Amino acid sequence: MKRILRCSIWLVLVFLALPLWAQQPAAEAESEEAEVATQATGADYQPVVPTVNLRYGSLNLMGVFQSRMDYRLVGDDFDNSTFSFGLQRARLILSGHVVTEGLQYFFQGDAAHPSGSWVLDAALSYVFTNSLAIKVGRFVPDFSIMMPRNTADLGVIDYPLYLTAGNFVVWRQLGVQASMRPVPLFSFAVGAFNGMLVEPTATYRIGGVPSGGRLYMPLLTDVGLGGSSNVADNNSLKDFLVRMSLHLSPAVTLGLHLWFGFPHAYTVAQAADGSDRLVFASWAGDRNTSDLVLQGGLSAEYRTSTMHVAGEVMARTVSFDQAMPTSVAGLTDTAERIDSLMSLGAWLHFGYLYDGWLEGVFRVDWLEPAMEDIYDTDQVIRVTVGPQFWLESGNHFRILVNYFTNLYYQDDNRDPDHNIQTQFQALW
C-alpha cells in the first residue's frame, strides 16, 4: 500500500511539473528575484549593502546576527534558576543571478556553531516565468508558515512549539521543489526530498519521550542507529511536499500544508543478553519496509505594516509497519502493542507595531505529543508575551524581549518555570 502511495505521489509531482518544460526562460524576472530575496530575509527587509551588478551576474550580500540572554526561573522559590548568554546565529547570505536573470543562486552559512558544518543552504533556482520557478539543492522546504522564513522574521524569538518540541520540523533538505502562481489568487508548491531516515517517535519507542525523537537528524548516534547526513543522498524512500495558498488580498493568505514521509521501519531483534532491542528492519534482512508519516494542516495570516495576526492547526500520524511491543517502547503494559501514533499542535500569534518602533506581541501554543491513552504524555500550553523595540527602520536592528511559561495539563509534579529571553538582532 505504501509503495503504491509513493508511486502515486511521484506521478502527481511529474504531472504538475510538466508545464515547466513547455515554458521558455523569461527575461523579465526582476520582480520574482526581488520576491525571493524578500522571502529569504524577512517580509520588511530593505537591502543595506548595494547589489553588485556585472555583465554576467549579480551579488547580494546579506546577514543575520542574533545574540541572546536567557533567564530561567524554576521552582516555587526560584532555587533552580539559571542565567546564560548565547550566540544564537551569525549568518552570511549570498544571493543573486548568473548568466541570465532567471538563473538564481542562494548560499547561507552560519559561524555561530563552529563545531558543525558552516554551510546551511546551497541552492539554485530557475525562473521560467514570473509565476513559475524550480529550485534544487539544499534548502528549507516551504512547509508551514515559519519554516521557510528567515529567523529574523519569526514574530517572536523562537519557532512555534509544535515545530520544535513536537518535532514537526523538516529543517533543511536535499531535493527539488517547483513553485507556481498561475493566477494572483492561488499559488502552490510541490517537492521531493531525501526526507527522514527515522520517524519522529524513534527515541520514544526505546524508552524516551515523544519530543525526544528527531524527524531529521544530521547524526543519529543518540539513538544508537548509526550515522546519517542530510547533505548526501542516504534515503532511497524520499519524502514529498504539497503546499497550496490562497492570497485573498496583499495582507491575507490562507494555506494548506502536507508532508508525506517514508522513514525506515523498525523491527524487534534479540540482544546478546536475551532482551528485546529496536533495530532497522533492513538490518534484520527486510529492506523493503518503511513506516508512514503524514503531517500537515491549515494556516492563516494577516499582515500589514502595523499589525500581524497568524496561526496554524497541525496534525501528524505515524503508522508503523510493524507493531512494537510496549516493553521495547518503554511503556508499562507489556500486553499492548503500538501500531500508530497521532500528535496535534496549534498556535496563534498577535502583534501590533506602534509608532514604527514599539511592538507588543502575544502568542499561545498548544501541543499534544501523543493522543493514545497508553502513552503517559502531557498536553503543553505555552504563553509568550513581550515588547519588541524596532530601533532601525526596515527591520535592520531590533531588541526582542519575550516572557514565556509552559503550562502542563496532567503533571502536577513539575516545577513551574518562567523564562525571560532578550535577543539583540541585526539584519542587513
C-alpha distance (Angstrom), angle and dihedral (degrees) to the residues before:
residue distance angle dihedral
M1 . . .
K2 3.80 . .
R3 3.81 91.3 .
I4 3.81 89.9 52.6
L5 3.81 89.7 49.0
R6 3.82 92.0 50.9
C7 3.81 91.6 49.4
S8 3.81 91.0 48.2
I9 3.79 91.5 52.2
W10 3.82 91.0 49.7
L11 3.83 90.3 52.0
V12 3.80 91.7 50.0
L13 3.82 91.3 49.9
V14 3.80 92.2 49.2
F15 3.80 91.2 48.3
L16 3.81 92.2 50.5
A17 3.80 90.8 47.4
L18 3.83 94.9 52.5
P19 3.82 92.7 91.8
L20 3.80 87.9 63.1
W21 3.77 92.5 71.7
A22 3.79 92.7 47.2
Q23 3.80 93.8 58.2
Q24 3.80 128.3 84.2
P25 3.82 121.2 -139.6
A26 3.79 111.2 -89.7
A27 3.77 122.4 -135.2
E28 3.80 93.4 -157.2
A29 3.85 96.2 72.1
E30 3.80 97.2 125.7
S31 3.81 95.2 106.3
E32 3.81 91.5 48.6
E33 3.81 91.3 49.8
A34 3.79 90.4 50.9
E35 3.80 90.2 49.7
V36 3.82 91.5 50.9
A37 3.81 90.8 51.0
T38 3.81 90.9 48.2
Q39 3.81 93.2 51.0
A40 3.78 90.7 47.6
T41 3.78 95.8 53.9
G42 3.79 107.6 28.7
A43 3.78 135.7 -69.6
D44 3.82 95.1 -92.9
Y45 3.79 97.3 41.9
Q46 3.80 118.6 138.1
P47 3.84 115.4 -174.2
V48 3.79 115.3 -110.3
V49 3.81 101.4 -178.1
P50 3.83 110.9 61.7
T51 3.77 116.5 -111.9
V52 3.79 114.5 -108.5
N53 3.82 109.9 -132.7
L54 3.79 120.4 -169.0
R55 3.76 133.4 168.8
Y56 3.79 93.6 -93.8
G57 3.78 102.3 32.0
S58 3.80 151.8 -26.2
L59 3.79 138.2 -109.4
N60 3.81 129.3 -148.4
L61 3.80 116.4 -169.4
M62 3.80 114.7 -156.3
G63 3.77 136.9 159.2
V64 3.79 146.9 -178.1
F65 3.81 125.7 -148.5
Q66 3.81 121.3 -175.6
S67 3.81 125.4 173.8
R68 3.79 120.4 177.8
M69 3.80 143.0 -161.5
D70 3.81 116.3 -156.1
Y71 3.79 123.6 -163.9
R72 3.81 113.8 -177.8
L73 3.81 120.1 -173.8
V74 3.81 113.4 -164.1
G75 3.80 130.7 177.4
D76 3.77 133.7 26.0
D77 3.80 91.1 -77.8
F78 3.81 94.6 32.2
D79 3.81 88.0 -117.1
N80 3.82 92.6 145.3
S81 3.80 96.6 50.2
T82 3.80 123.0 141.4
F83 3.80 135.3 -165.0
S84 3.79 124.6 -164.5
F85 3.79 145.3 162.8
G86 3.77 122.0 -137.1
L87 3.78 142.2 178.5
Q88 3.75 101.8 -132.9
R89 3.80 101.2 -179.8
A90 3.80 139.2 -8.4
R91 3.78 104.6 178.8
L92 3.77 134.9 173.7
I93 3.80 119.4 -160.7
L94 3.79 126.8 -163.6
S95 3.79 120.2 -173.3
G96 3.78 139.8 154.8
H97 3.80 140.9 103.9
V98 3.79 136.1 -72.1
V99 3.82 130.9 -152.6
T100 3.82 92.9 -15.6
E101 3.78 131.5 22.7
G102 3.79 89.6 -116.3
L103 3.83 94.1 62.6
Q104 3.81 106.6 75.8
Y105 3.79 134.3 175.7
F106 3.81 134.0 -158.4
F107 3.82 127.2 -167.7
Q108 3.81 126.5 175.4
G109 3.80 128.2 180.0
D110 3.80 133.2 178.9
A111 3.82 124.6 -149.3
A112 3.82 95.2 -177.8
H113 3.81 93.5 90.5
P114 3.82 108.5 41.8
S115 3.80 93.6 175.5
G116 3.81 91.5 66.8
S117 3.77 134.7 54.1
W118 3.80 113.5 -60.5
V119 3.81 94.4 -149.6
L120 3.80 115.2 80.4
D121 3.81 105.2 163.4
A122 3.79 130.8 23.4
A123 3.80 112.6 165.6
L124 3.79 142.4 150.3
S125 3.81 122.9 -150.9
Y126 3.78 127.9 -167.1
V127 3.79 117.4 -159.8
F128 3.80 109.5 -152.1
T129 3.81 93.7 178.4
N130 3.78 134.9 -11.7
S131 3.81 88.1 -86.2
L132 3.82 103.2 36.6
A133 3.82 128.2 64.5
I134 3.80 139.7 154.2
K135 3.80 125.9 -152.1
V136 3.82 128.7 -162.9
G137 3.79 132.8 -179.8
R138 3.80 132.9 46.3
F139 3.80 115.8 -27.2
V140 3.81 144.0 121.5
P141 3.84 110.6 -78.4
D142 3.81 118.6 -128.2
F143 3.81 94.5 -101.0
S144 3.83 116.7 141.6
I145 3.80 127.0 -9.2
M146 3.79 99.5 -81.0
M147 3.82 106.0 33.9
P148 3.85 97.1 75.5
R149 3.82 93.0 45.7
N150 3.73 128.9 93.9
T151 3.80 113.0 -97.5
A152 3.82 88.9 -116.9
D153 3.81 88.7 68.5
L154 3.82 105.6 52.3
G155 3.80 97.4 115.4
V156 3.83 90.7 -122.6
I157 3.81 132.1 24.4
D158 3.81 98.4 -83.2
Y159 3.79 138.6 36.9
P160 3.82 120.8 -95.8
L161 3.81 112.9 -74.2
Y162 3.82 96.9 -114.5
L163 3.80 90.0 60.8
T164 3.80 96.7 50.5
A165 3.82 110.5 26.4
G166 3.81 91.5 25.5
N167 3.82 93.2 46.8
F168 3.79 96.7 -135.4
V169 3.81 86.5 136.5
V170 3.79 120.4 121.5
W171 3.83 96.1 -172.6
R172 3.79 116.4 -177.3
Q173 3.77 119.6 -14.9
L174 3.79 138.9 -175.9
G175 3.76 109.7 -123.5
V176 3.78 149.3 79.6
Q177 3.81 130.8 -72.7
A178 3.79 130.2 -172.6
S179 3.82 119.6 -158.6
M180 3.78 126.4 -169.6
R181 3.80 137.4 175.5
P182 3.81 105.3 -173.5
V183 3.81 93.4 172.0
P184 3.83 130.6 17.6
L185 3.82 90.7 -110.2
F186 3.82 98.7 54.4
S187 3.81 138.2 41.8
F188 3.78 134.1 166.9
A189 3.80 141.2 -176.8
V190 3.80 131.8 -158.4
G191 3.78 127.7 -174.7
A192 3.79 147.4 168.4
F193 3.82 121.5 -145.6
N194 3.79 141.8 173.1
G195 3.77 85.8 -106.3
M196 3.77 130.4 174.3
L197 3.76 125.1 -6.4
V198 3.81 92.0 -168.5
E199 3.79 131.3 22.2
P200 3.81 118.2 -106.8
T201 3.82 96.3 -103.8
A202 3.81 97.1 54.8
T203 3.77 97.5 115.1
Y204 3.78 91.0 40.9
R205 3.76 91.6 59.2
I206 3.79 90.6 54.8
G207 3.78 95.5 51.2
G208 3.79 105.4 -71.2
V209 3.79 130.9 104.3
P210 3.83 127.8 -86.5
S211 3.79 93.2 -106.7
G212 3.81 89.3 51.3
G213 3.79 91.6 74.0
R214 3.77 120.7 90.6
L215 3.77 122.2 -142.8
Y216 3.80 92.5 -156.5
M217 3.78 120.2 11.8
P218 3.80 126.1 -176.3
L219 3.82 85.1 -147.4
L220 3.78 127.9 14.6
T221 3.79 98.6 -161.8
D222 3.81 92.7 119.8
V223 3.80 91.4 69.2
G224 3.78 94.1 40.7
L225 3.78 94.6 -117.9
G226 3.77 99.3 123.0
G227 3.78 129.5 -106.5
S228 3.77 132.1 -51.8
S229 3.78 136.3 167.8
N230 3.79 135.4 -149.3
V231 3.81 91.1 -148.0
A232 3.82 92.1 70.7
D233 3.78 135.7 47.3
N234 3.79 103.7 -100.6
N235 3.79 101.1 140.0
S236 3.80 117.2 71.5
L237 3.80 93.1 -175.3
K238 3.84 97.2 70.0
D239 3.80 128.8 -163.2
F240 3.80 129.3 -117.9
L241 3.80 134.9 -140.8
V242 3.80 129.5 -157.0
R243 3.80 121.6 179.0
M244 3.80 128.3 172.2
S245 3.81 126.5 -176.9
L246 3.79 135.4 -170.3
H247 3.80 113.6 -153.8
L248 3.79 101.1 -158.7
S249 3.81 91.3 174.0
P250 3.82 137.2 -18.6
A251 3.82 86.9 -84.1
V252 3.84 102.7 39.1
T253 3.81 126.5 66.0
L254 3.81 129.8 169.9
G255 3.80 120.3 -165.2
L256 3.80 143.9 -167.2
H257 3.82 116.1 -158.4
L258 3.83 126.1 -169.8
W259 3.80 131.8 175.1
F260 3.82 123.5 -175.5
G261 3.81 114.0 -162.7
F262 3.80 130.0 -174.5
P263 3.82 107.9 -172.4
H264 3.77 124.2 175.7
A265 3.78 113.1 -79.3
Y266 3.77 123.5 -123.8
T267 3.77 131.8 -133.4
V268 3.79 133.7 -171.5
A269 3.80 117.3 -104.6
Q270 3.77 128.3 -180.0
A271 3.77 116.8 -112.4
A272 3.80 124.6 -142.0
D273 3.80 91.3 -95.1
G274 3.80 91.2 54.3
S275 3.81 96.4 -105.9
D276 3.79 124.6 126.1
R277 3.78 119.7 -103.0
L278 3.79 133.0 -177.0
V279 3.81 118.2 -117.8
F280 3.79 137.8 160.6
A281 3.79 111.3 -79.9
S282 3.82 87.3 -130.8
W283 3.80 88.9 61.5
A284 3.79 88.4 56.7
G285 3.81 91.7 54.3
D286 3.82 100.9 -92.2
R287 3.82 106.7 109.0
N288 3.81 98.5 167.8
T289 3.78 101.5 65.1
S290 3.79 126.7 101.1
D291 3.76 139.0 165.4
L292 3.80 120.7 -121.9
V293 3.80 122.0 -125.7
L294 3.79 118.6 -175.1
Q295 3.77 117.8 178.9
G296 3.77 133.3 164.0
G297 3.76 147.0 104.4
L298 3.78 147.7 167.6
S299 3.80 131.8 -56.9
A300 3.79 137.2 -171.0
E301 3.80 130.9 -170.7
Y302 3.78 135.7 -177.6
R303 3.79 116.1 -173.5
T304 3.79 133.7 171.8
S305 3.79 132.8 155.9
T306 3.82 90.3 -83.6
M307 3.82 108.1 22.8
H308 3.80 132.9 52.8
V309 3.81 123.1 -176.4
A310 3.81 120.2 169.7
G311 3.78 140.3 155.2
E312 3.80 146.0 161.7
V313 3.79 139.5 -159.6
M314 3.81 112.8 -154.8
A315 3.81 136.2 179.0
R316 3.79 133.9 -173.8
T317 3.77 130.3 -166.2
V318 3.80 124.5 -170.7
S319 3.80 118.0 -162.0
F320 3.79 112.5 -165.0
D321 3.78 117.9 -143.5
Q322 3.80 89.1 -144.6
A323 3.80 122.3 29.2
M324 3.78 111.4 -120.1
P325 3.83 122.5 -138.1
T326 3.77 110.9 -119.4
S327 3.80 90.7 -124.2
V328 3.80 86.8 70.3
A329 3.79 93.0 41.7
G330 3.78 92.2 57.1
L331 3.81 94.9 -110.6
T332 3.79 126.6 134.2
D333 3.80 103.8 -128.9
T334 3.81 104.3 75.4
A335 3.82 90.8 -174.9
E336 3.78 91.3 69.2
R337 3.77 123.9 85.4
I338 3.80 123.9 -159.4
D339 3.78 118.2 -133.6
S340 3.83 102.0 155.5
L341 3.77 144.8 12.0
M342 3.80 130.8 -158.3
S343 3.82 126.7 -162.6
L344 3.81 130.8 -175.4
G345 3.79 133.3 -162.5
A346 3.80 139.0 172.0
W347 3.79 140.1 170.1
L348 3.79 139.9 -175.8
H349 3.81 125.2 -159.5
F350 3.79 131.3 -167.3
G351 3.80 126.1 -178.0
Y352 3.78 133.2 169.4
L353 3.81 125.3 -169.8
Y354 3.81 113.9 -149.8
D355 3.79 121.8 -158.9
G356 3.80 91.7 -16.2
W357 3.82 96.6 -74.8
L358 3.84 112.3 57.1
E359 3.79 121.2 61.7
G360 3.79 126.1 -178.4
V361 3.81 116.2 -156.0
F362 3.80 133.8 -168.0
R363 3.79 125.0 -177.9
V364 3.80 132.7 172.8
D365 3.83 121.7 -167.0
W366 3.80 128.5 -169.3
L367 3.80 126.0 -167.4
E368 3.81 132.0 179.8
P369 3.84 105.2 -174.7
A370 3.83 95.4 -169.4
M371 3.80 129.8 12.4
E372 3.82 95.3 -167.7
D373 3.81 116.4 101.7
I374 3.82 94.7 -135.3
Y375 3.81 89.9 66.6
D376 3.79 114.7 83.4
T377 3.80 97.7 -144.7
D378 3.76 135.9 140.3
Q379 3.74 129.9 -128.3
V380 3.79 108.4 -126.9
I381 3.80 128.8 -150.7
R382 3.80 117.1 -170.0
V383 3.81 121.0 -166.8
T384 3.83 118.1 -163.5
V385 3.81 125.6 -174.3
G386 3.77 135.9 159.5
P387 3.80 150.4 113.3
Q388 3.79 126.9 -82.5
F389 3.78 121.6 -158.1
W390 3.83 116.6 -147.3
L391 3.81 99.9 -159.0
E392 3.81 95.8 171.0
S393 3.79 128.6 37.3
G394 3.78 118.9 -110.1
N395 3.82 94.8 37.1
H396 3.82 90.9 -77.4
F397 3.80 97.3 136.2
R398 3.80 127.6 15.6
I399 3.78 138.4 163.8
L400 3.80 111.6 -149.4
V401 3.81 121.2 -163.8
N402 3.80 114.7 -171.8
Y403 3.78 129.6 179.2
F404 3.80 116.1 -168.2
T405 3.78 138.0 167.6
N406 3.81 132.0 -170.2
L407 3.81 118.3 -132.3
Y408 3.81 115.8 -162.0
Y409 3.78 119.7 -153.2
Q410 3.82 101.7 -150.2
D411 3.80 112.4 13.4
D412 3.82 110.5 86.6
N413 3.81 92.9 173.2
R414 3.79 96.9 69.3
D415 3.76 116.8 105.0
P416 3.81 112.8 -118.4
D417 3.78 112.1 -106.0
H418 3.78 129.5 -154.2
N419 3.79 119.4 -170.8
I420 3.80 128.8 -165.6
Q421 3.80 116.3 -172.4
T422 3.79 126.0 -176.3
Q423 3.80 118.5 -170.4
F424 3.79 127.5 -170.9
Q425 3.77 107.5 -154.9
A426 3.80 132.5 -173.7
L427 3.80 124.9 -176.3
W428 3.78 124.2 -175.2
